[in-house]
Amino acid sequence: MTYALDPEIAATIAALEASGARPPRQAAPRGDWKTLRANSQNGAPLLAARLPAHPEVSRDSYTTTSYDGATVALQWFAPAGHDPSRPGPAAVHLHGGGMIAGSVDQVDRIIAGYAAGSDVPLLAVDYRLAPEHPHPSPVEDCYAGLAWLTAHAGELGVDPGRIALLGESAGGGLAAATALLARDRGLPVAKQVLIYPMLDDRTTTPDPALAPFAIWSYDDNYTGWHALLGEQAGTADVPASAAPARTADLAGLPATYLEVGELDIFRNEGIEYARRLAAAGVSVELHVHAGCPHAFELIAPDSAVARRAQADRLRALASY
């Protein structure tokens, strides 16, 4: 038996390509981060624009200071009816983009959808991007956002003991890495919600069964990790704070929700991370969505599998 795309996702991809709404990507050879960034910056807004805007979710801008004195922009997404006088859960959101692309503005509708659907406010961190800002800048920026929310929990109506980390793709990897830093530095995290997370810099050798379906390819992954880590990528010297799959000890991490597509090159590393978390005594909920490539819910947001995945994410966000 061979793999196949979910029929609804396959039909949506064909329709998008036929209409020009999903333009062909310019080939990005290994190491060409500029072309890869351009592909992402051109394609991501087209997909996100198909989602509801959720004007009922308020957006407020803040800043914090990272480990090296740099200013990091933050955006607070509060659902309608959020009452700051009644502390409740909140989440820190970290966007995707392969470590080299993306911004909070590009995923505004995704974050607002989480807030509206879960009734949980989110703080989005505009972390700095590689290669201009290599490791540890991105993860330290994310940690600074978590620390800022913890420090300002009272004024924002947040219970500091009920703050989660949420991210997709590179943002999922950064959420996992931020959880590791928080554990080691004594900052509480209630849950981590990891959506097809980018966890392992060693995932660069193509699997012939998955390569034909790779929205984010093995070459893309090589480029993203090398932008973040330089020549250290793939060696024994990569720290866990950059690639969480390198972590020797996963004990003491927060309860975890992890999902990944069956046709995503991150499938095996995601499953293995979930297995190791469970073996370390961490409560884990794992979903592997059959017939789904990377970012499947953005490609076909109205598909049955995307609706199921979104419902599970919203439930995970509202249950800690």
N, C-alpha and C positions, 0 to 999 in steps of 0.2 A: 504493500500500500504506500502511495506517495502522499505528500502533504498537498493541501489545496486551500486557497483562500475561502473564508466564509463567503457564501454566495452574495449576501447583501453588500459586503465590503467590495467584492470583485465588481459587482454591478455599479457601485458608486464610483470606484476608480475609473472604470470605463467611461461613465457619463462625464466625470470631471475632465478627463483628458479630451473627450470629444468636444466639450464646450469651451475648452481653453482655460477653465478655472483652475486646472492643475497643470501649469506649463511644464514642459520637459526641463529636467535639471541639467545644468552644465556639468559635464564630467569633472570630478575633483580628484586628481591623482593623490596618492598617499603623500601626506605632508603639505598639501596645498590648502592651508587653513583659510586663506583669503577667499578662494572660490567656494569652499564649503560654507563659510560664513555668509557669503552672498546668496547661496542657494537657500539657506535657512531664513535669512532676512527677507527674501523675496516670497518664499512659499508660506511661511508661518502666518503672516497676516491674512492671507487669502482664506486659509482654513478657519482661523479664529473669527473672521468676519461673518461666518455663517451661523455663529452661536448667538443666543439672545444677549442683549446689552445689559439687562438688569439695572435700569436706572434707579430702582428703589434701594439698591445697595449704595451706601454712602462711601466716598473715597476721601481720605485725609492724608496729607503728606507730612512726613517727619524725616529726620536724619539721625544717624548715629555715627560713632567714630570706631574705626576698625583698629586692629592690633598695631598698625604702623602709623596711626594718626590720620589716615585717609577718611574722608567723609563718605558715608554710604547712605543712599536714598532708601527710604522705607515708605510703603503705602499701606494704610489701614483700611480694610474693607469691612464695613459693619452692616449686617443685615437689617432690614426694616424692623423696627420694634426693639432693637438691641437697647437694653437699659443698663447704663454704666453703674447704676446704684445696686445692681444685682449681679455680683460676680459669677461668671460661668466659664465654660471652656473656650479656648481659642487655639489657633494653629498658626505656625510660621510657614509661609509658602515660598518654595524655591523653584524657579522656573527651569525648563529644559533648554537645550541648545548645544549639547555636546561639549560643554565647557568653553566654547568659543563664540557663542551667539546667544541671542535672546535678550529680553528685557521684560520688566513688569508691564510696561505699556502694551507690548505685543500680546500678552496673555491676560489682559485685563478682564475679558469676558469669561475666561476659564475660571479665574479666581472669584469673580462676582457670582458665577454659577454655583461654586462650592458654598459661598456664604449664604446665598438665597436658598439653596436646597437643603442645607444642613442647619440653618439658623445659628451658625457658629461664625464669629468674626475671624478674619485672617490678616496677618501682617505679612506683606510681600517684601522681599529683600532684593534690591537691585544690586546684586553682588558684581564685583569686577570680573572681567573676562580674560581668559588666556588667548594668545600668548603674551599680550602686553602685560598681564598681571598673572604670572604663573603661581603654582602652589607655593605657599599656603594662602595666598590672598583670597581666592574665592571662598574657601571653607571658613576662614577667619571672619570674612564679612558676614557669612551666614550665622556664625556663632555670635557675632556682635549684635545681629538682629534679634536672635533669641534672648540674649542677655538684656537688650533694651526692653523687649516686651515684658520680661520678668520684672525688671525694675519699675516699669510704668503700668504694671497690671492694675493697681488700685484705681488709677484715674481713668482707665479704659474699660473698667468693668470686667476684669479677667481674674479668675482664680489662679494664682501662680503655680498651684499644684496640678493644674489641668491644662497645661500647654503642650500641644503636639507639634510634630514636624511633618510637613507634607511636601512632596516634590515629585515631578515627573522626569524620567530619563536622567540627564545630568543632574537635574534638581533632586531626583530620588537618590542618586549617589551622594549628593551633597547633604541631603537630609540624614542619610545613614552616617556619614562622616561627622556631621554636626552632633548627632546623638552620641557618638563615641567621645568627642571632645567634651560634651556636657557631662557624660558619665565620669570621665577622668578628672574633670575640674569641679565636680560637685554641684552642677546646675541641674535641677530636676527637669525631666521631660516625661510626660505622661504616656505618649504613644508616638510611634513613627508610622507614617502612611507612605509606602514606597511604591510608586507607580512605574512599572518597567524600568527599574533603577539601573544606572550605569555604575557598576561596582568594581570591575576588574580590568585593569590595564592590559592584561594578557589575552583578552578576547580579540585577537587580530588575525588568527588563522581561519580561513573560510571553511565552514561546514557546507559541503556541496548541496545538502538537502535544504538548508535554510537560505543560502546566498541568493537564490532567485527571487525571494520574497523580501529581501532586506531593504526596508525604507531607509534605515540607518545602516550603512554597509560596514563590512569589516575594514575597508580602506578608510571610511569616515571615522571609525572608532580608533584606528591607528593615529589618524591626524589629530583627533580631539585629545587623546591621551598624551601624545608627544607635544602638543601645544601647551598642555598643563605642566608636564613633567620634564620636557626636553629629553636628552639622551638617557635619563634615569628610567624612563618608561620601559617596562618589561624586564627590568633587572631585579635582583634580590634586594635592592636598596629602597624600593618604593614604600613610603610609610602608609600605615593604615588610615591616617587622617586624609590621605589623598585617594586611596583605593580601598574602601572598606573590606573588600574580599580578602585583603592581606591580613586582616585582624586575627591574631592568635586566640584572643580571649573575648568571647561575645557575652559572657555572663554580666548580669546587671543592667542590660539594655532594656528599654521600655517595650511594652507589648507592641507587636508589629502586625500591620496589614501590608501584604505584598502581593502585587499582581503583575503578570507579564503575559504577552501573547505567545502562543505556540510557535509562531513564525518570526519571532523577534530574536535577533542574535544575542540579546541579553537573557534569553530563556534559561539556559543552563546555569549561569552565574546567579540568577535570581532564585531558582529552585535550591541551589546549593547553599545560598546564604540563609534562606528560610530553614533548611534542614539543620544547619549549624546553630542557628538561633534556638531552635526547638531543643537541640541536644544540650545547649547551655542553660536550659531551664527558662527560656523566654517564651511567653505565650505568642503564638504565631497563627495568623489566618492567611493562607496562600491560595491564590487563584491563578490558574493557567488557562487562558481563553483559546479554545480550539479555533484554528483557521484565522488567527489574528496576527497581523504584523505590528511593527512599532507604530505607536500613535494611532492605533486603529479607531479610537473613539473620536478623534478629530477628523479623520478621513470620512467616516460614515457615522455621524453622531445620532442619526435616527435609526440605525440598525438595532436589532434586538439585543445583540451582544453588547453594544455600546450602552444601551439603556440599562442592562443588567449591571454592567461594570460601574456606571455612574451611581446607581442606587446603592451598590455595595460601598463605594467610596463615601457617599454621604452618610450612610449608616456608620461607617468606621469613624468618620469625623465627629459624629454626634454621640458617641458611646464611650466616653472615658471621663 
